[in-house]
Amino acid sequence: MFRRLERASSRGFRAFAVASAIGASALVVAGCAASDAAPAPTTAQPSPTATSSAPSPDPSAEPGGVVAAGDAGDNLAIFRDVVETVWASEQRASGRAYIDGLVEVGFDKAAMQVTQDVSTVGNAAESLQFSVLWGEECLIGQVGPATGEPVAVVVDALPEGGCLVGTTRTIDW
């Protein structure tokens, strides 16, 4: 039975791969056809570069941070940088370390939430979540043995406010 499943799965994967290749080829052909047309008139304005459209997570940059006039997406790179830096440290299992790191680069502690470091029975948490409410959006990080690699995303804030569902720890330090 397992071999039948493996073969069926393999056939399904191959069909998906072929369909994807056909779709990609169609896009390439469509792109080529569009480039054969006469070029549209252009103005002498500089085109935006990748560095101007998103902040770069340069750890040596001063002061290190937050784009106060930006949205959550504009601040995802610095948020992710903090998450990855703390995850690589000895403090990787401490929710406080993530909060302190985020404060250090300019995020507002009053807009943050964090889950407990330990479970209700005293074991180390399998996963830590922490967030920063930014307008109507949230920067959310998740780390821990159950998570694998650190995660940093932007999502909509909860309708009732805040970012994390369930019980969170008081940030009183």
C-alpha positions in Angstrom: 0.0 0.0 0.0 2.8 2.4 0.8 4.4 1.8 -2.6 1.1 2.7 -4.3 0.9 5.9 -2.2 4.5 6.7 -3.1 3.8 6.2 -6.8 0.6 8.2 -6.7 2.3 10.9 -4.8 5.2 10.9 -7.2 2.9 11.0 -10.2 1.0 13.9 -8.6 4.2 15.8 -8.0 5.4 15.2 -11.6 2.0 16.4 -12.9 2.4 19.5 -10.7 6.0 20.1 -11.9 5.0 19.7 -15.6 2.0 22.1 -15.1 4.3 24.6 -13.3 6.9 24.4 -16.1 4.2 25.0 -18.8 2.8 28.0 -16.8 6.3 29.5 -16.4 7.0 29.0 -20.1 3.8 30.7 -21.0 4.8 33.7 -18.9 8.2 33.8 -20.5 6.7 33.7 -24.0 4.2 36.4 -23.1 7.0 38.5 -21.7 9.0 38.1 -24.9 6.0 39.0 -27.1 5.4 42.2 -25.1 9.1 43.2 -25.5 8.8 43.1 -29.3 6.4 46.0 -29.3 7.7 49.6 -29.8 9.0 51.0 -26.6 6.8 53.4 -24.8 8.2 57.0 -24.3 9.9 57.5 -21.0 10.8 60.4 -18.9 14.1 61.1 -17.4 13.2 60.0 -13.9 15.5 57.7 -11.9 14.0 54.3 -11.3 13.7 53.1 -7.8 16.3 50.6 -6.5 15.8 47.7 -4.3 17.6 49.5 -1.4 15.2 52.4 -1.6 12.1 50.3 -1.4 12.9 48.5 1.8 15.2 49.2 4.7 18.3 46.9 4.8 19.0 45.1 8.0 22.5 46.4 8.5 23.6 45.6 12.0 26.3 48.3 12.0 23.8 51.0 11.0 23.3 53.8 13.5 21.0 54.1 15.4 19.8 50.7 14.2 16.4 51.2 13.3 12.8 51.6 13.4 11.2 53.5 10.5 8.9 55.6 12.7 7.0 57.1 9.7 6.8 53.7 8.0 4.3 50.9 8.3 4.8 47.4 9.8 6.2 46.1 6.5 8.8 48.9 6.5 10.0 47.6 9.9 9.9 43.9 9.2 13.6 43.8 8.3 14.8 45.3 11.6 12.3 43.2 13.5 13.6 40.0 11.8 17.2 41.1 12.4 16.5 41.3 16.2 14.7 38.0 16.2 17.6 36.2 14.4 20.2 37.9 16.6 18.5 36.8 19.9 17.8 33.4 18.5 21.6 32.9 17.8 22.4 33.9 21.4 22.5 32.1 24.7 19.2 34.0 25.6 17.2 32.3 22.8 14.6 30.8 25.2 13.9 34.1 27.0 11.0 36.1 25.9 12.4 39.1 27.7 15.5 39.0 25.5 13.4 39.5 22.4 11.4 42.3 24.0 14.6 44.0 25.2 16.2 43.7 21.8 13.2 45.2 20.1 13.1 48.1 22.5 16.9 48.6 21.9 16.3 49.3 18.2 13.4 51.6 18.9 10.1 49.6 19.1 7.6 50.8 21.7 7.5 48.4 24.7 3.9 49.4 25.5 2.8 48.1 22.1 4.4 44.6 22.7 3.1 41.2 23.8 5.0 38.1 24.7 4.1 34.6 25.8 5.4 32.7 28.8 8.9 31.2 28.7 7.7 28.1 30.6 4.6 25.9 30.3 2.0 25.6 33.1 3.8 22.5 34.4 7.2 24.2 34.5 8.8 22.9 31.3 10.6 25.2 28.9 8.1 26.5 26.3 8.1 24.6 23.0 7.4 27.9 21.3 7.7 31.6 22.2 5.6 34.3 20.5 6.1 38.0 20.7 4.6 40.9 18.9 4.6 44.7 18.3 1.3 46.4 17.4 2.0 48.9 14.7 -1.1 50.8 13.7 -3.6 48.3 12.5 -0.9 45.6 11.8 1.3 43.4 13.9 4.9 42.3 13.6 4.9 38.8 15.1 7.9 36.6 15.9 7.9 33.0 16.8 10.9 30.9 18.0 11.5 27.7 19.8 12.2 24.0 19.4 8.8 23.3 17.9 9.2 26.2 15.4 12.5 25.3 13.9 13.9 28.4 12.3 12.8 31.8 13.6 9.7 33.3 12.1 8.9 37.0 11.6 5.8 38.1 9.8 3.4 41.1 9.4 -0.3 40.3 9.9 -3.5 42.3 10.6 -4.1 43.2 14.2 -6.9 41.4 16.0 -10.3 43.0 15.8 -10.4 43.5 19.6 -6.8 45.0 19.5 -3.5 43.4 20.2 -1.7 40.8 18.2 -1.5 37.5 20.1 -4.4 35.2 21.0 -4.6 33.7 24.4 -2.8 34.5 27.6 0.3 36.7 27.4 2.9 37.7 30.0 2.9 41.1 31.6 5.8 43.2 30.4 6.7 44.9 33.6 10.4 45.4 33.5 
